[in-house]
Amino acid sequence: MDNLKITVKGVEFRNPIIIASGPAGFGEEFFKYVLPSEIGGFTTKTVTLLPKEGNKPPRIVYVKNGLLNSIGLQNPGIDVFESKIAPKLPDNTKKIISIAGESPDDFSNLTQRIERFCDMLEINLSCPNVHANSVIAADSKLSRDIIFACRKLTNKPIIVKISPDLNVVEQSRVAVESGADIINVANSLQGAKFNVETGQPFLRKVNGGLSGPAFMPIILWKVYQVKEAFPDLPIIGLGGVTCPKDIIEYAIAGASLIGIGAEAMINPKGISALAKGVSGFLKRKNLNFEEIVGIAHKGGLK
Ligand SMILES: Cc1cc2nc3c(=O)[nH]c(=O)nc-3n(C[C@H](O)[C@H](O)[C@H](O)COP(=O)(O)O)c2cc1C
């Protein structure tokens, strides 16, 4: 499947499929179903300085063609991650480590401690489930200070994961001006669901992040907008992917790498078939993956 190779900021991916942060945790269960060699890269669950229990349940509810989660960055914290988890991440795929905190100092500390374990580092500025109704990305000064602080500490490519609830072009501009190399479009979109019998919200926190097929067209449009504004900026397209055709659509809109979130948790056995499906399509069209990235901006496929 040589037609799937893509190099992003000097890192060679065997294929553009990367597992997104969260739904597959740190891979313990996931890699029982999928070989590391079948995906381009794996993003860890977001790691914070201190352990986090996350929000109180119920914190996942299925909605039409998607799901809402309000997990709230549950993770064991950097000490356990550094000593027990990071050394065991599989070698035969690119490793992306996702980090989150409250301040530039938090992010600097985390960067120093995870840098040696990863091929790329992902700064999560957009978790909808930590603060009541806001994300760090809403504060452009704080976002700048955080990204700049991490940039000073590593030469590894920095991904900034942005929020679909805010202007994606503006968030990308802030990230690029502060030293980010790649933009992840995007985290989940805020939503809610209510029980008509009880009149109560399904999620204890009321709101949660919408992911899954229901929101893929929204994210596709946002990927297209970011690519239009920054033609040379590598983008990760993330939202609602379940089949090879979805991956191809994201590439056409402008994504160099494509993330798989909820599907990696709901149907991990299906992940192995994705690369083969995209490769077969490209063969039929006599193209390589890199040739279709952003093709919608250049008049489409001939
Ligand atoms: C259960 C669950 C946990 C998640 N945890 C994280 C997380 O820790 N960090 C993060 O950046 N995104 C997290 N996300 C968001 C996903 O990485 C992704 O942005 C979102 O689910 C959209 O992709 P999808 O439609 O393929 O699921 C989580 C999503 C789900 C469903």
The ligand as an ORCA input file, in Angstrom:
! r2SCAN-3c Opt
* xyz 0 1
  C     -15.022      8.969     24.833
  C     -14.254     10.108     24.216
  C     -13.137     10.604     24.892
  C     -12.397     11.659     24.331
  N     -11.287     12.123     24.984
  C     -10.515     13.074     24.399
  C      -9.289     13.493     25.003
  O      -8.869     13.023     26.068
  N      -8.571     14.457     24.361
  C      -8.957     15.004     23.173
  O      -8.241     15.859     22.624
  N     -10.102     14.609     22.566
  C     -10.882     13.662     23.147
  N     -12.020     13.239     22.511
  C     -12.388     13.834     21.208
  C     -11.880     12.997     20.036
  O     -10.473     12.955     19.969
  C     -12.400     13.568     18.704
  O     -11.953     14.914     18.585
  C     -13.913     13.553     18.608
  O     -14.443     12.374     19.195
  C     -14.386     13.667     17.147
  O     -14.003     12.540     16.402
  P     -15.012     11.316     16.079
  O     -16.250     11.909     15.483
  O     -14.256     10.430     15.137
  O     -15.333     10.650     17.382
  C     -12.794     12.213     23.074
  C     -13.916     11.698     22.425
  C     -14.653     10.656     22.971
  C     -15.844     10.117     22.216
*
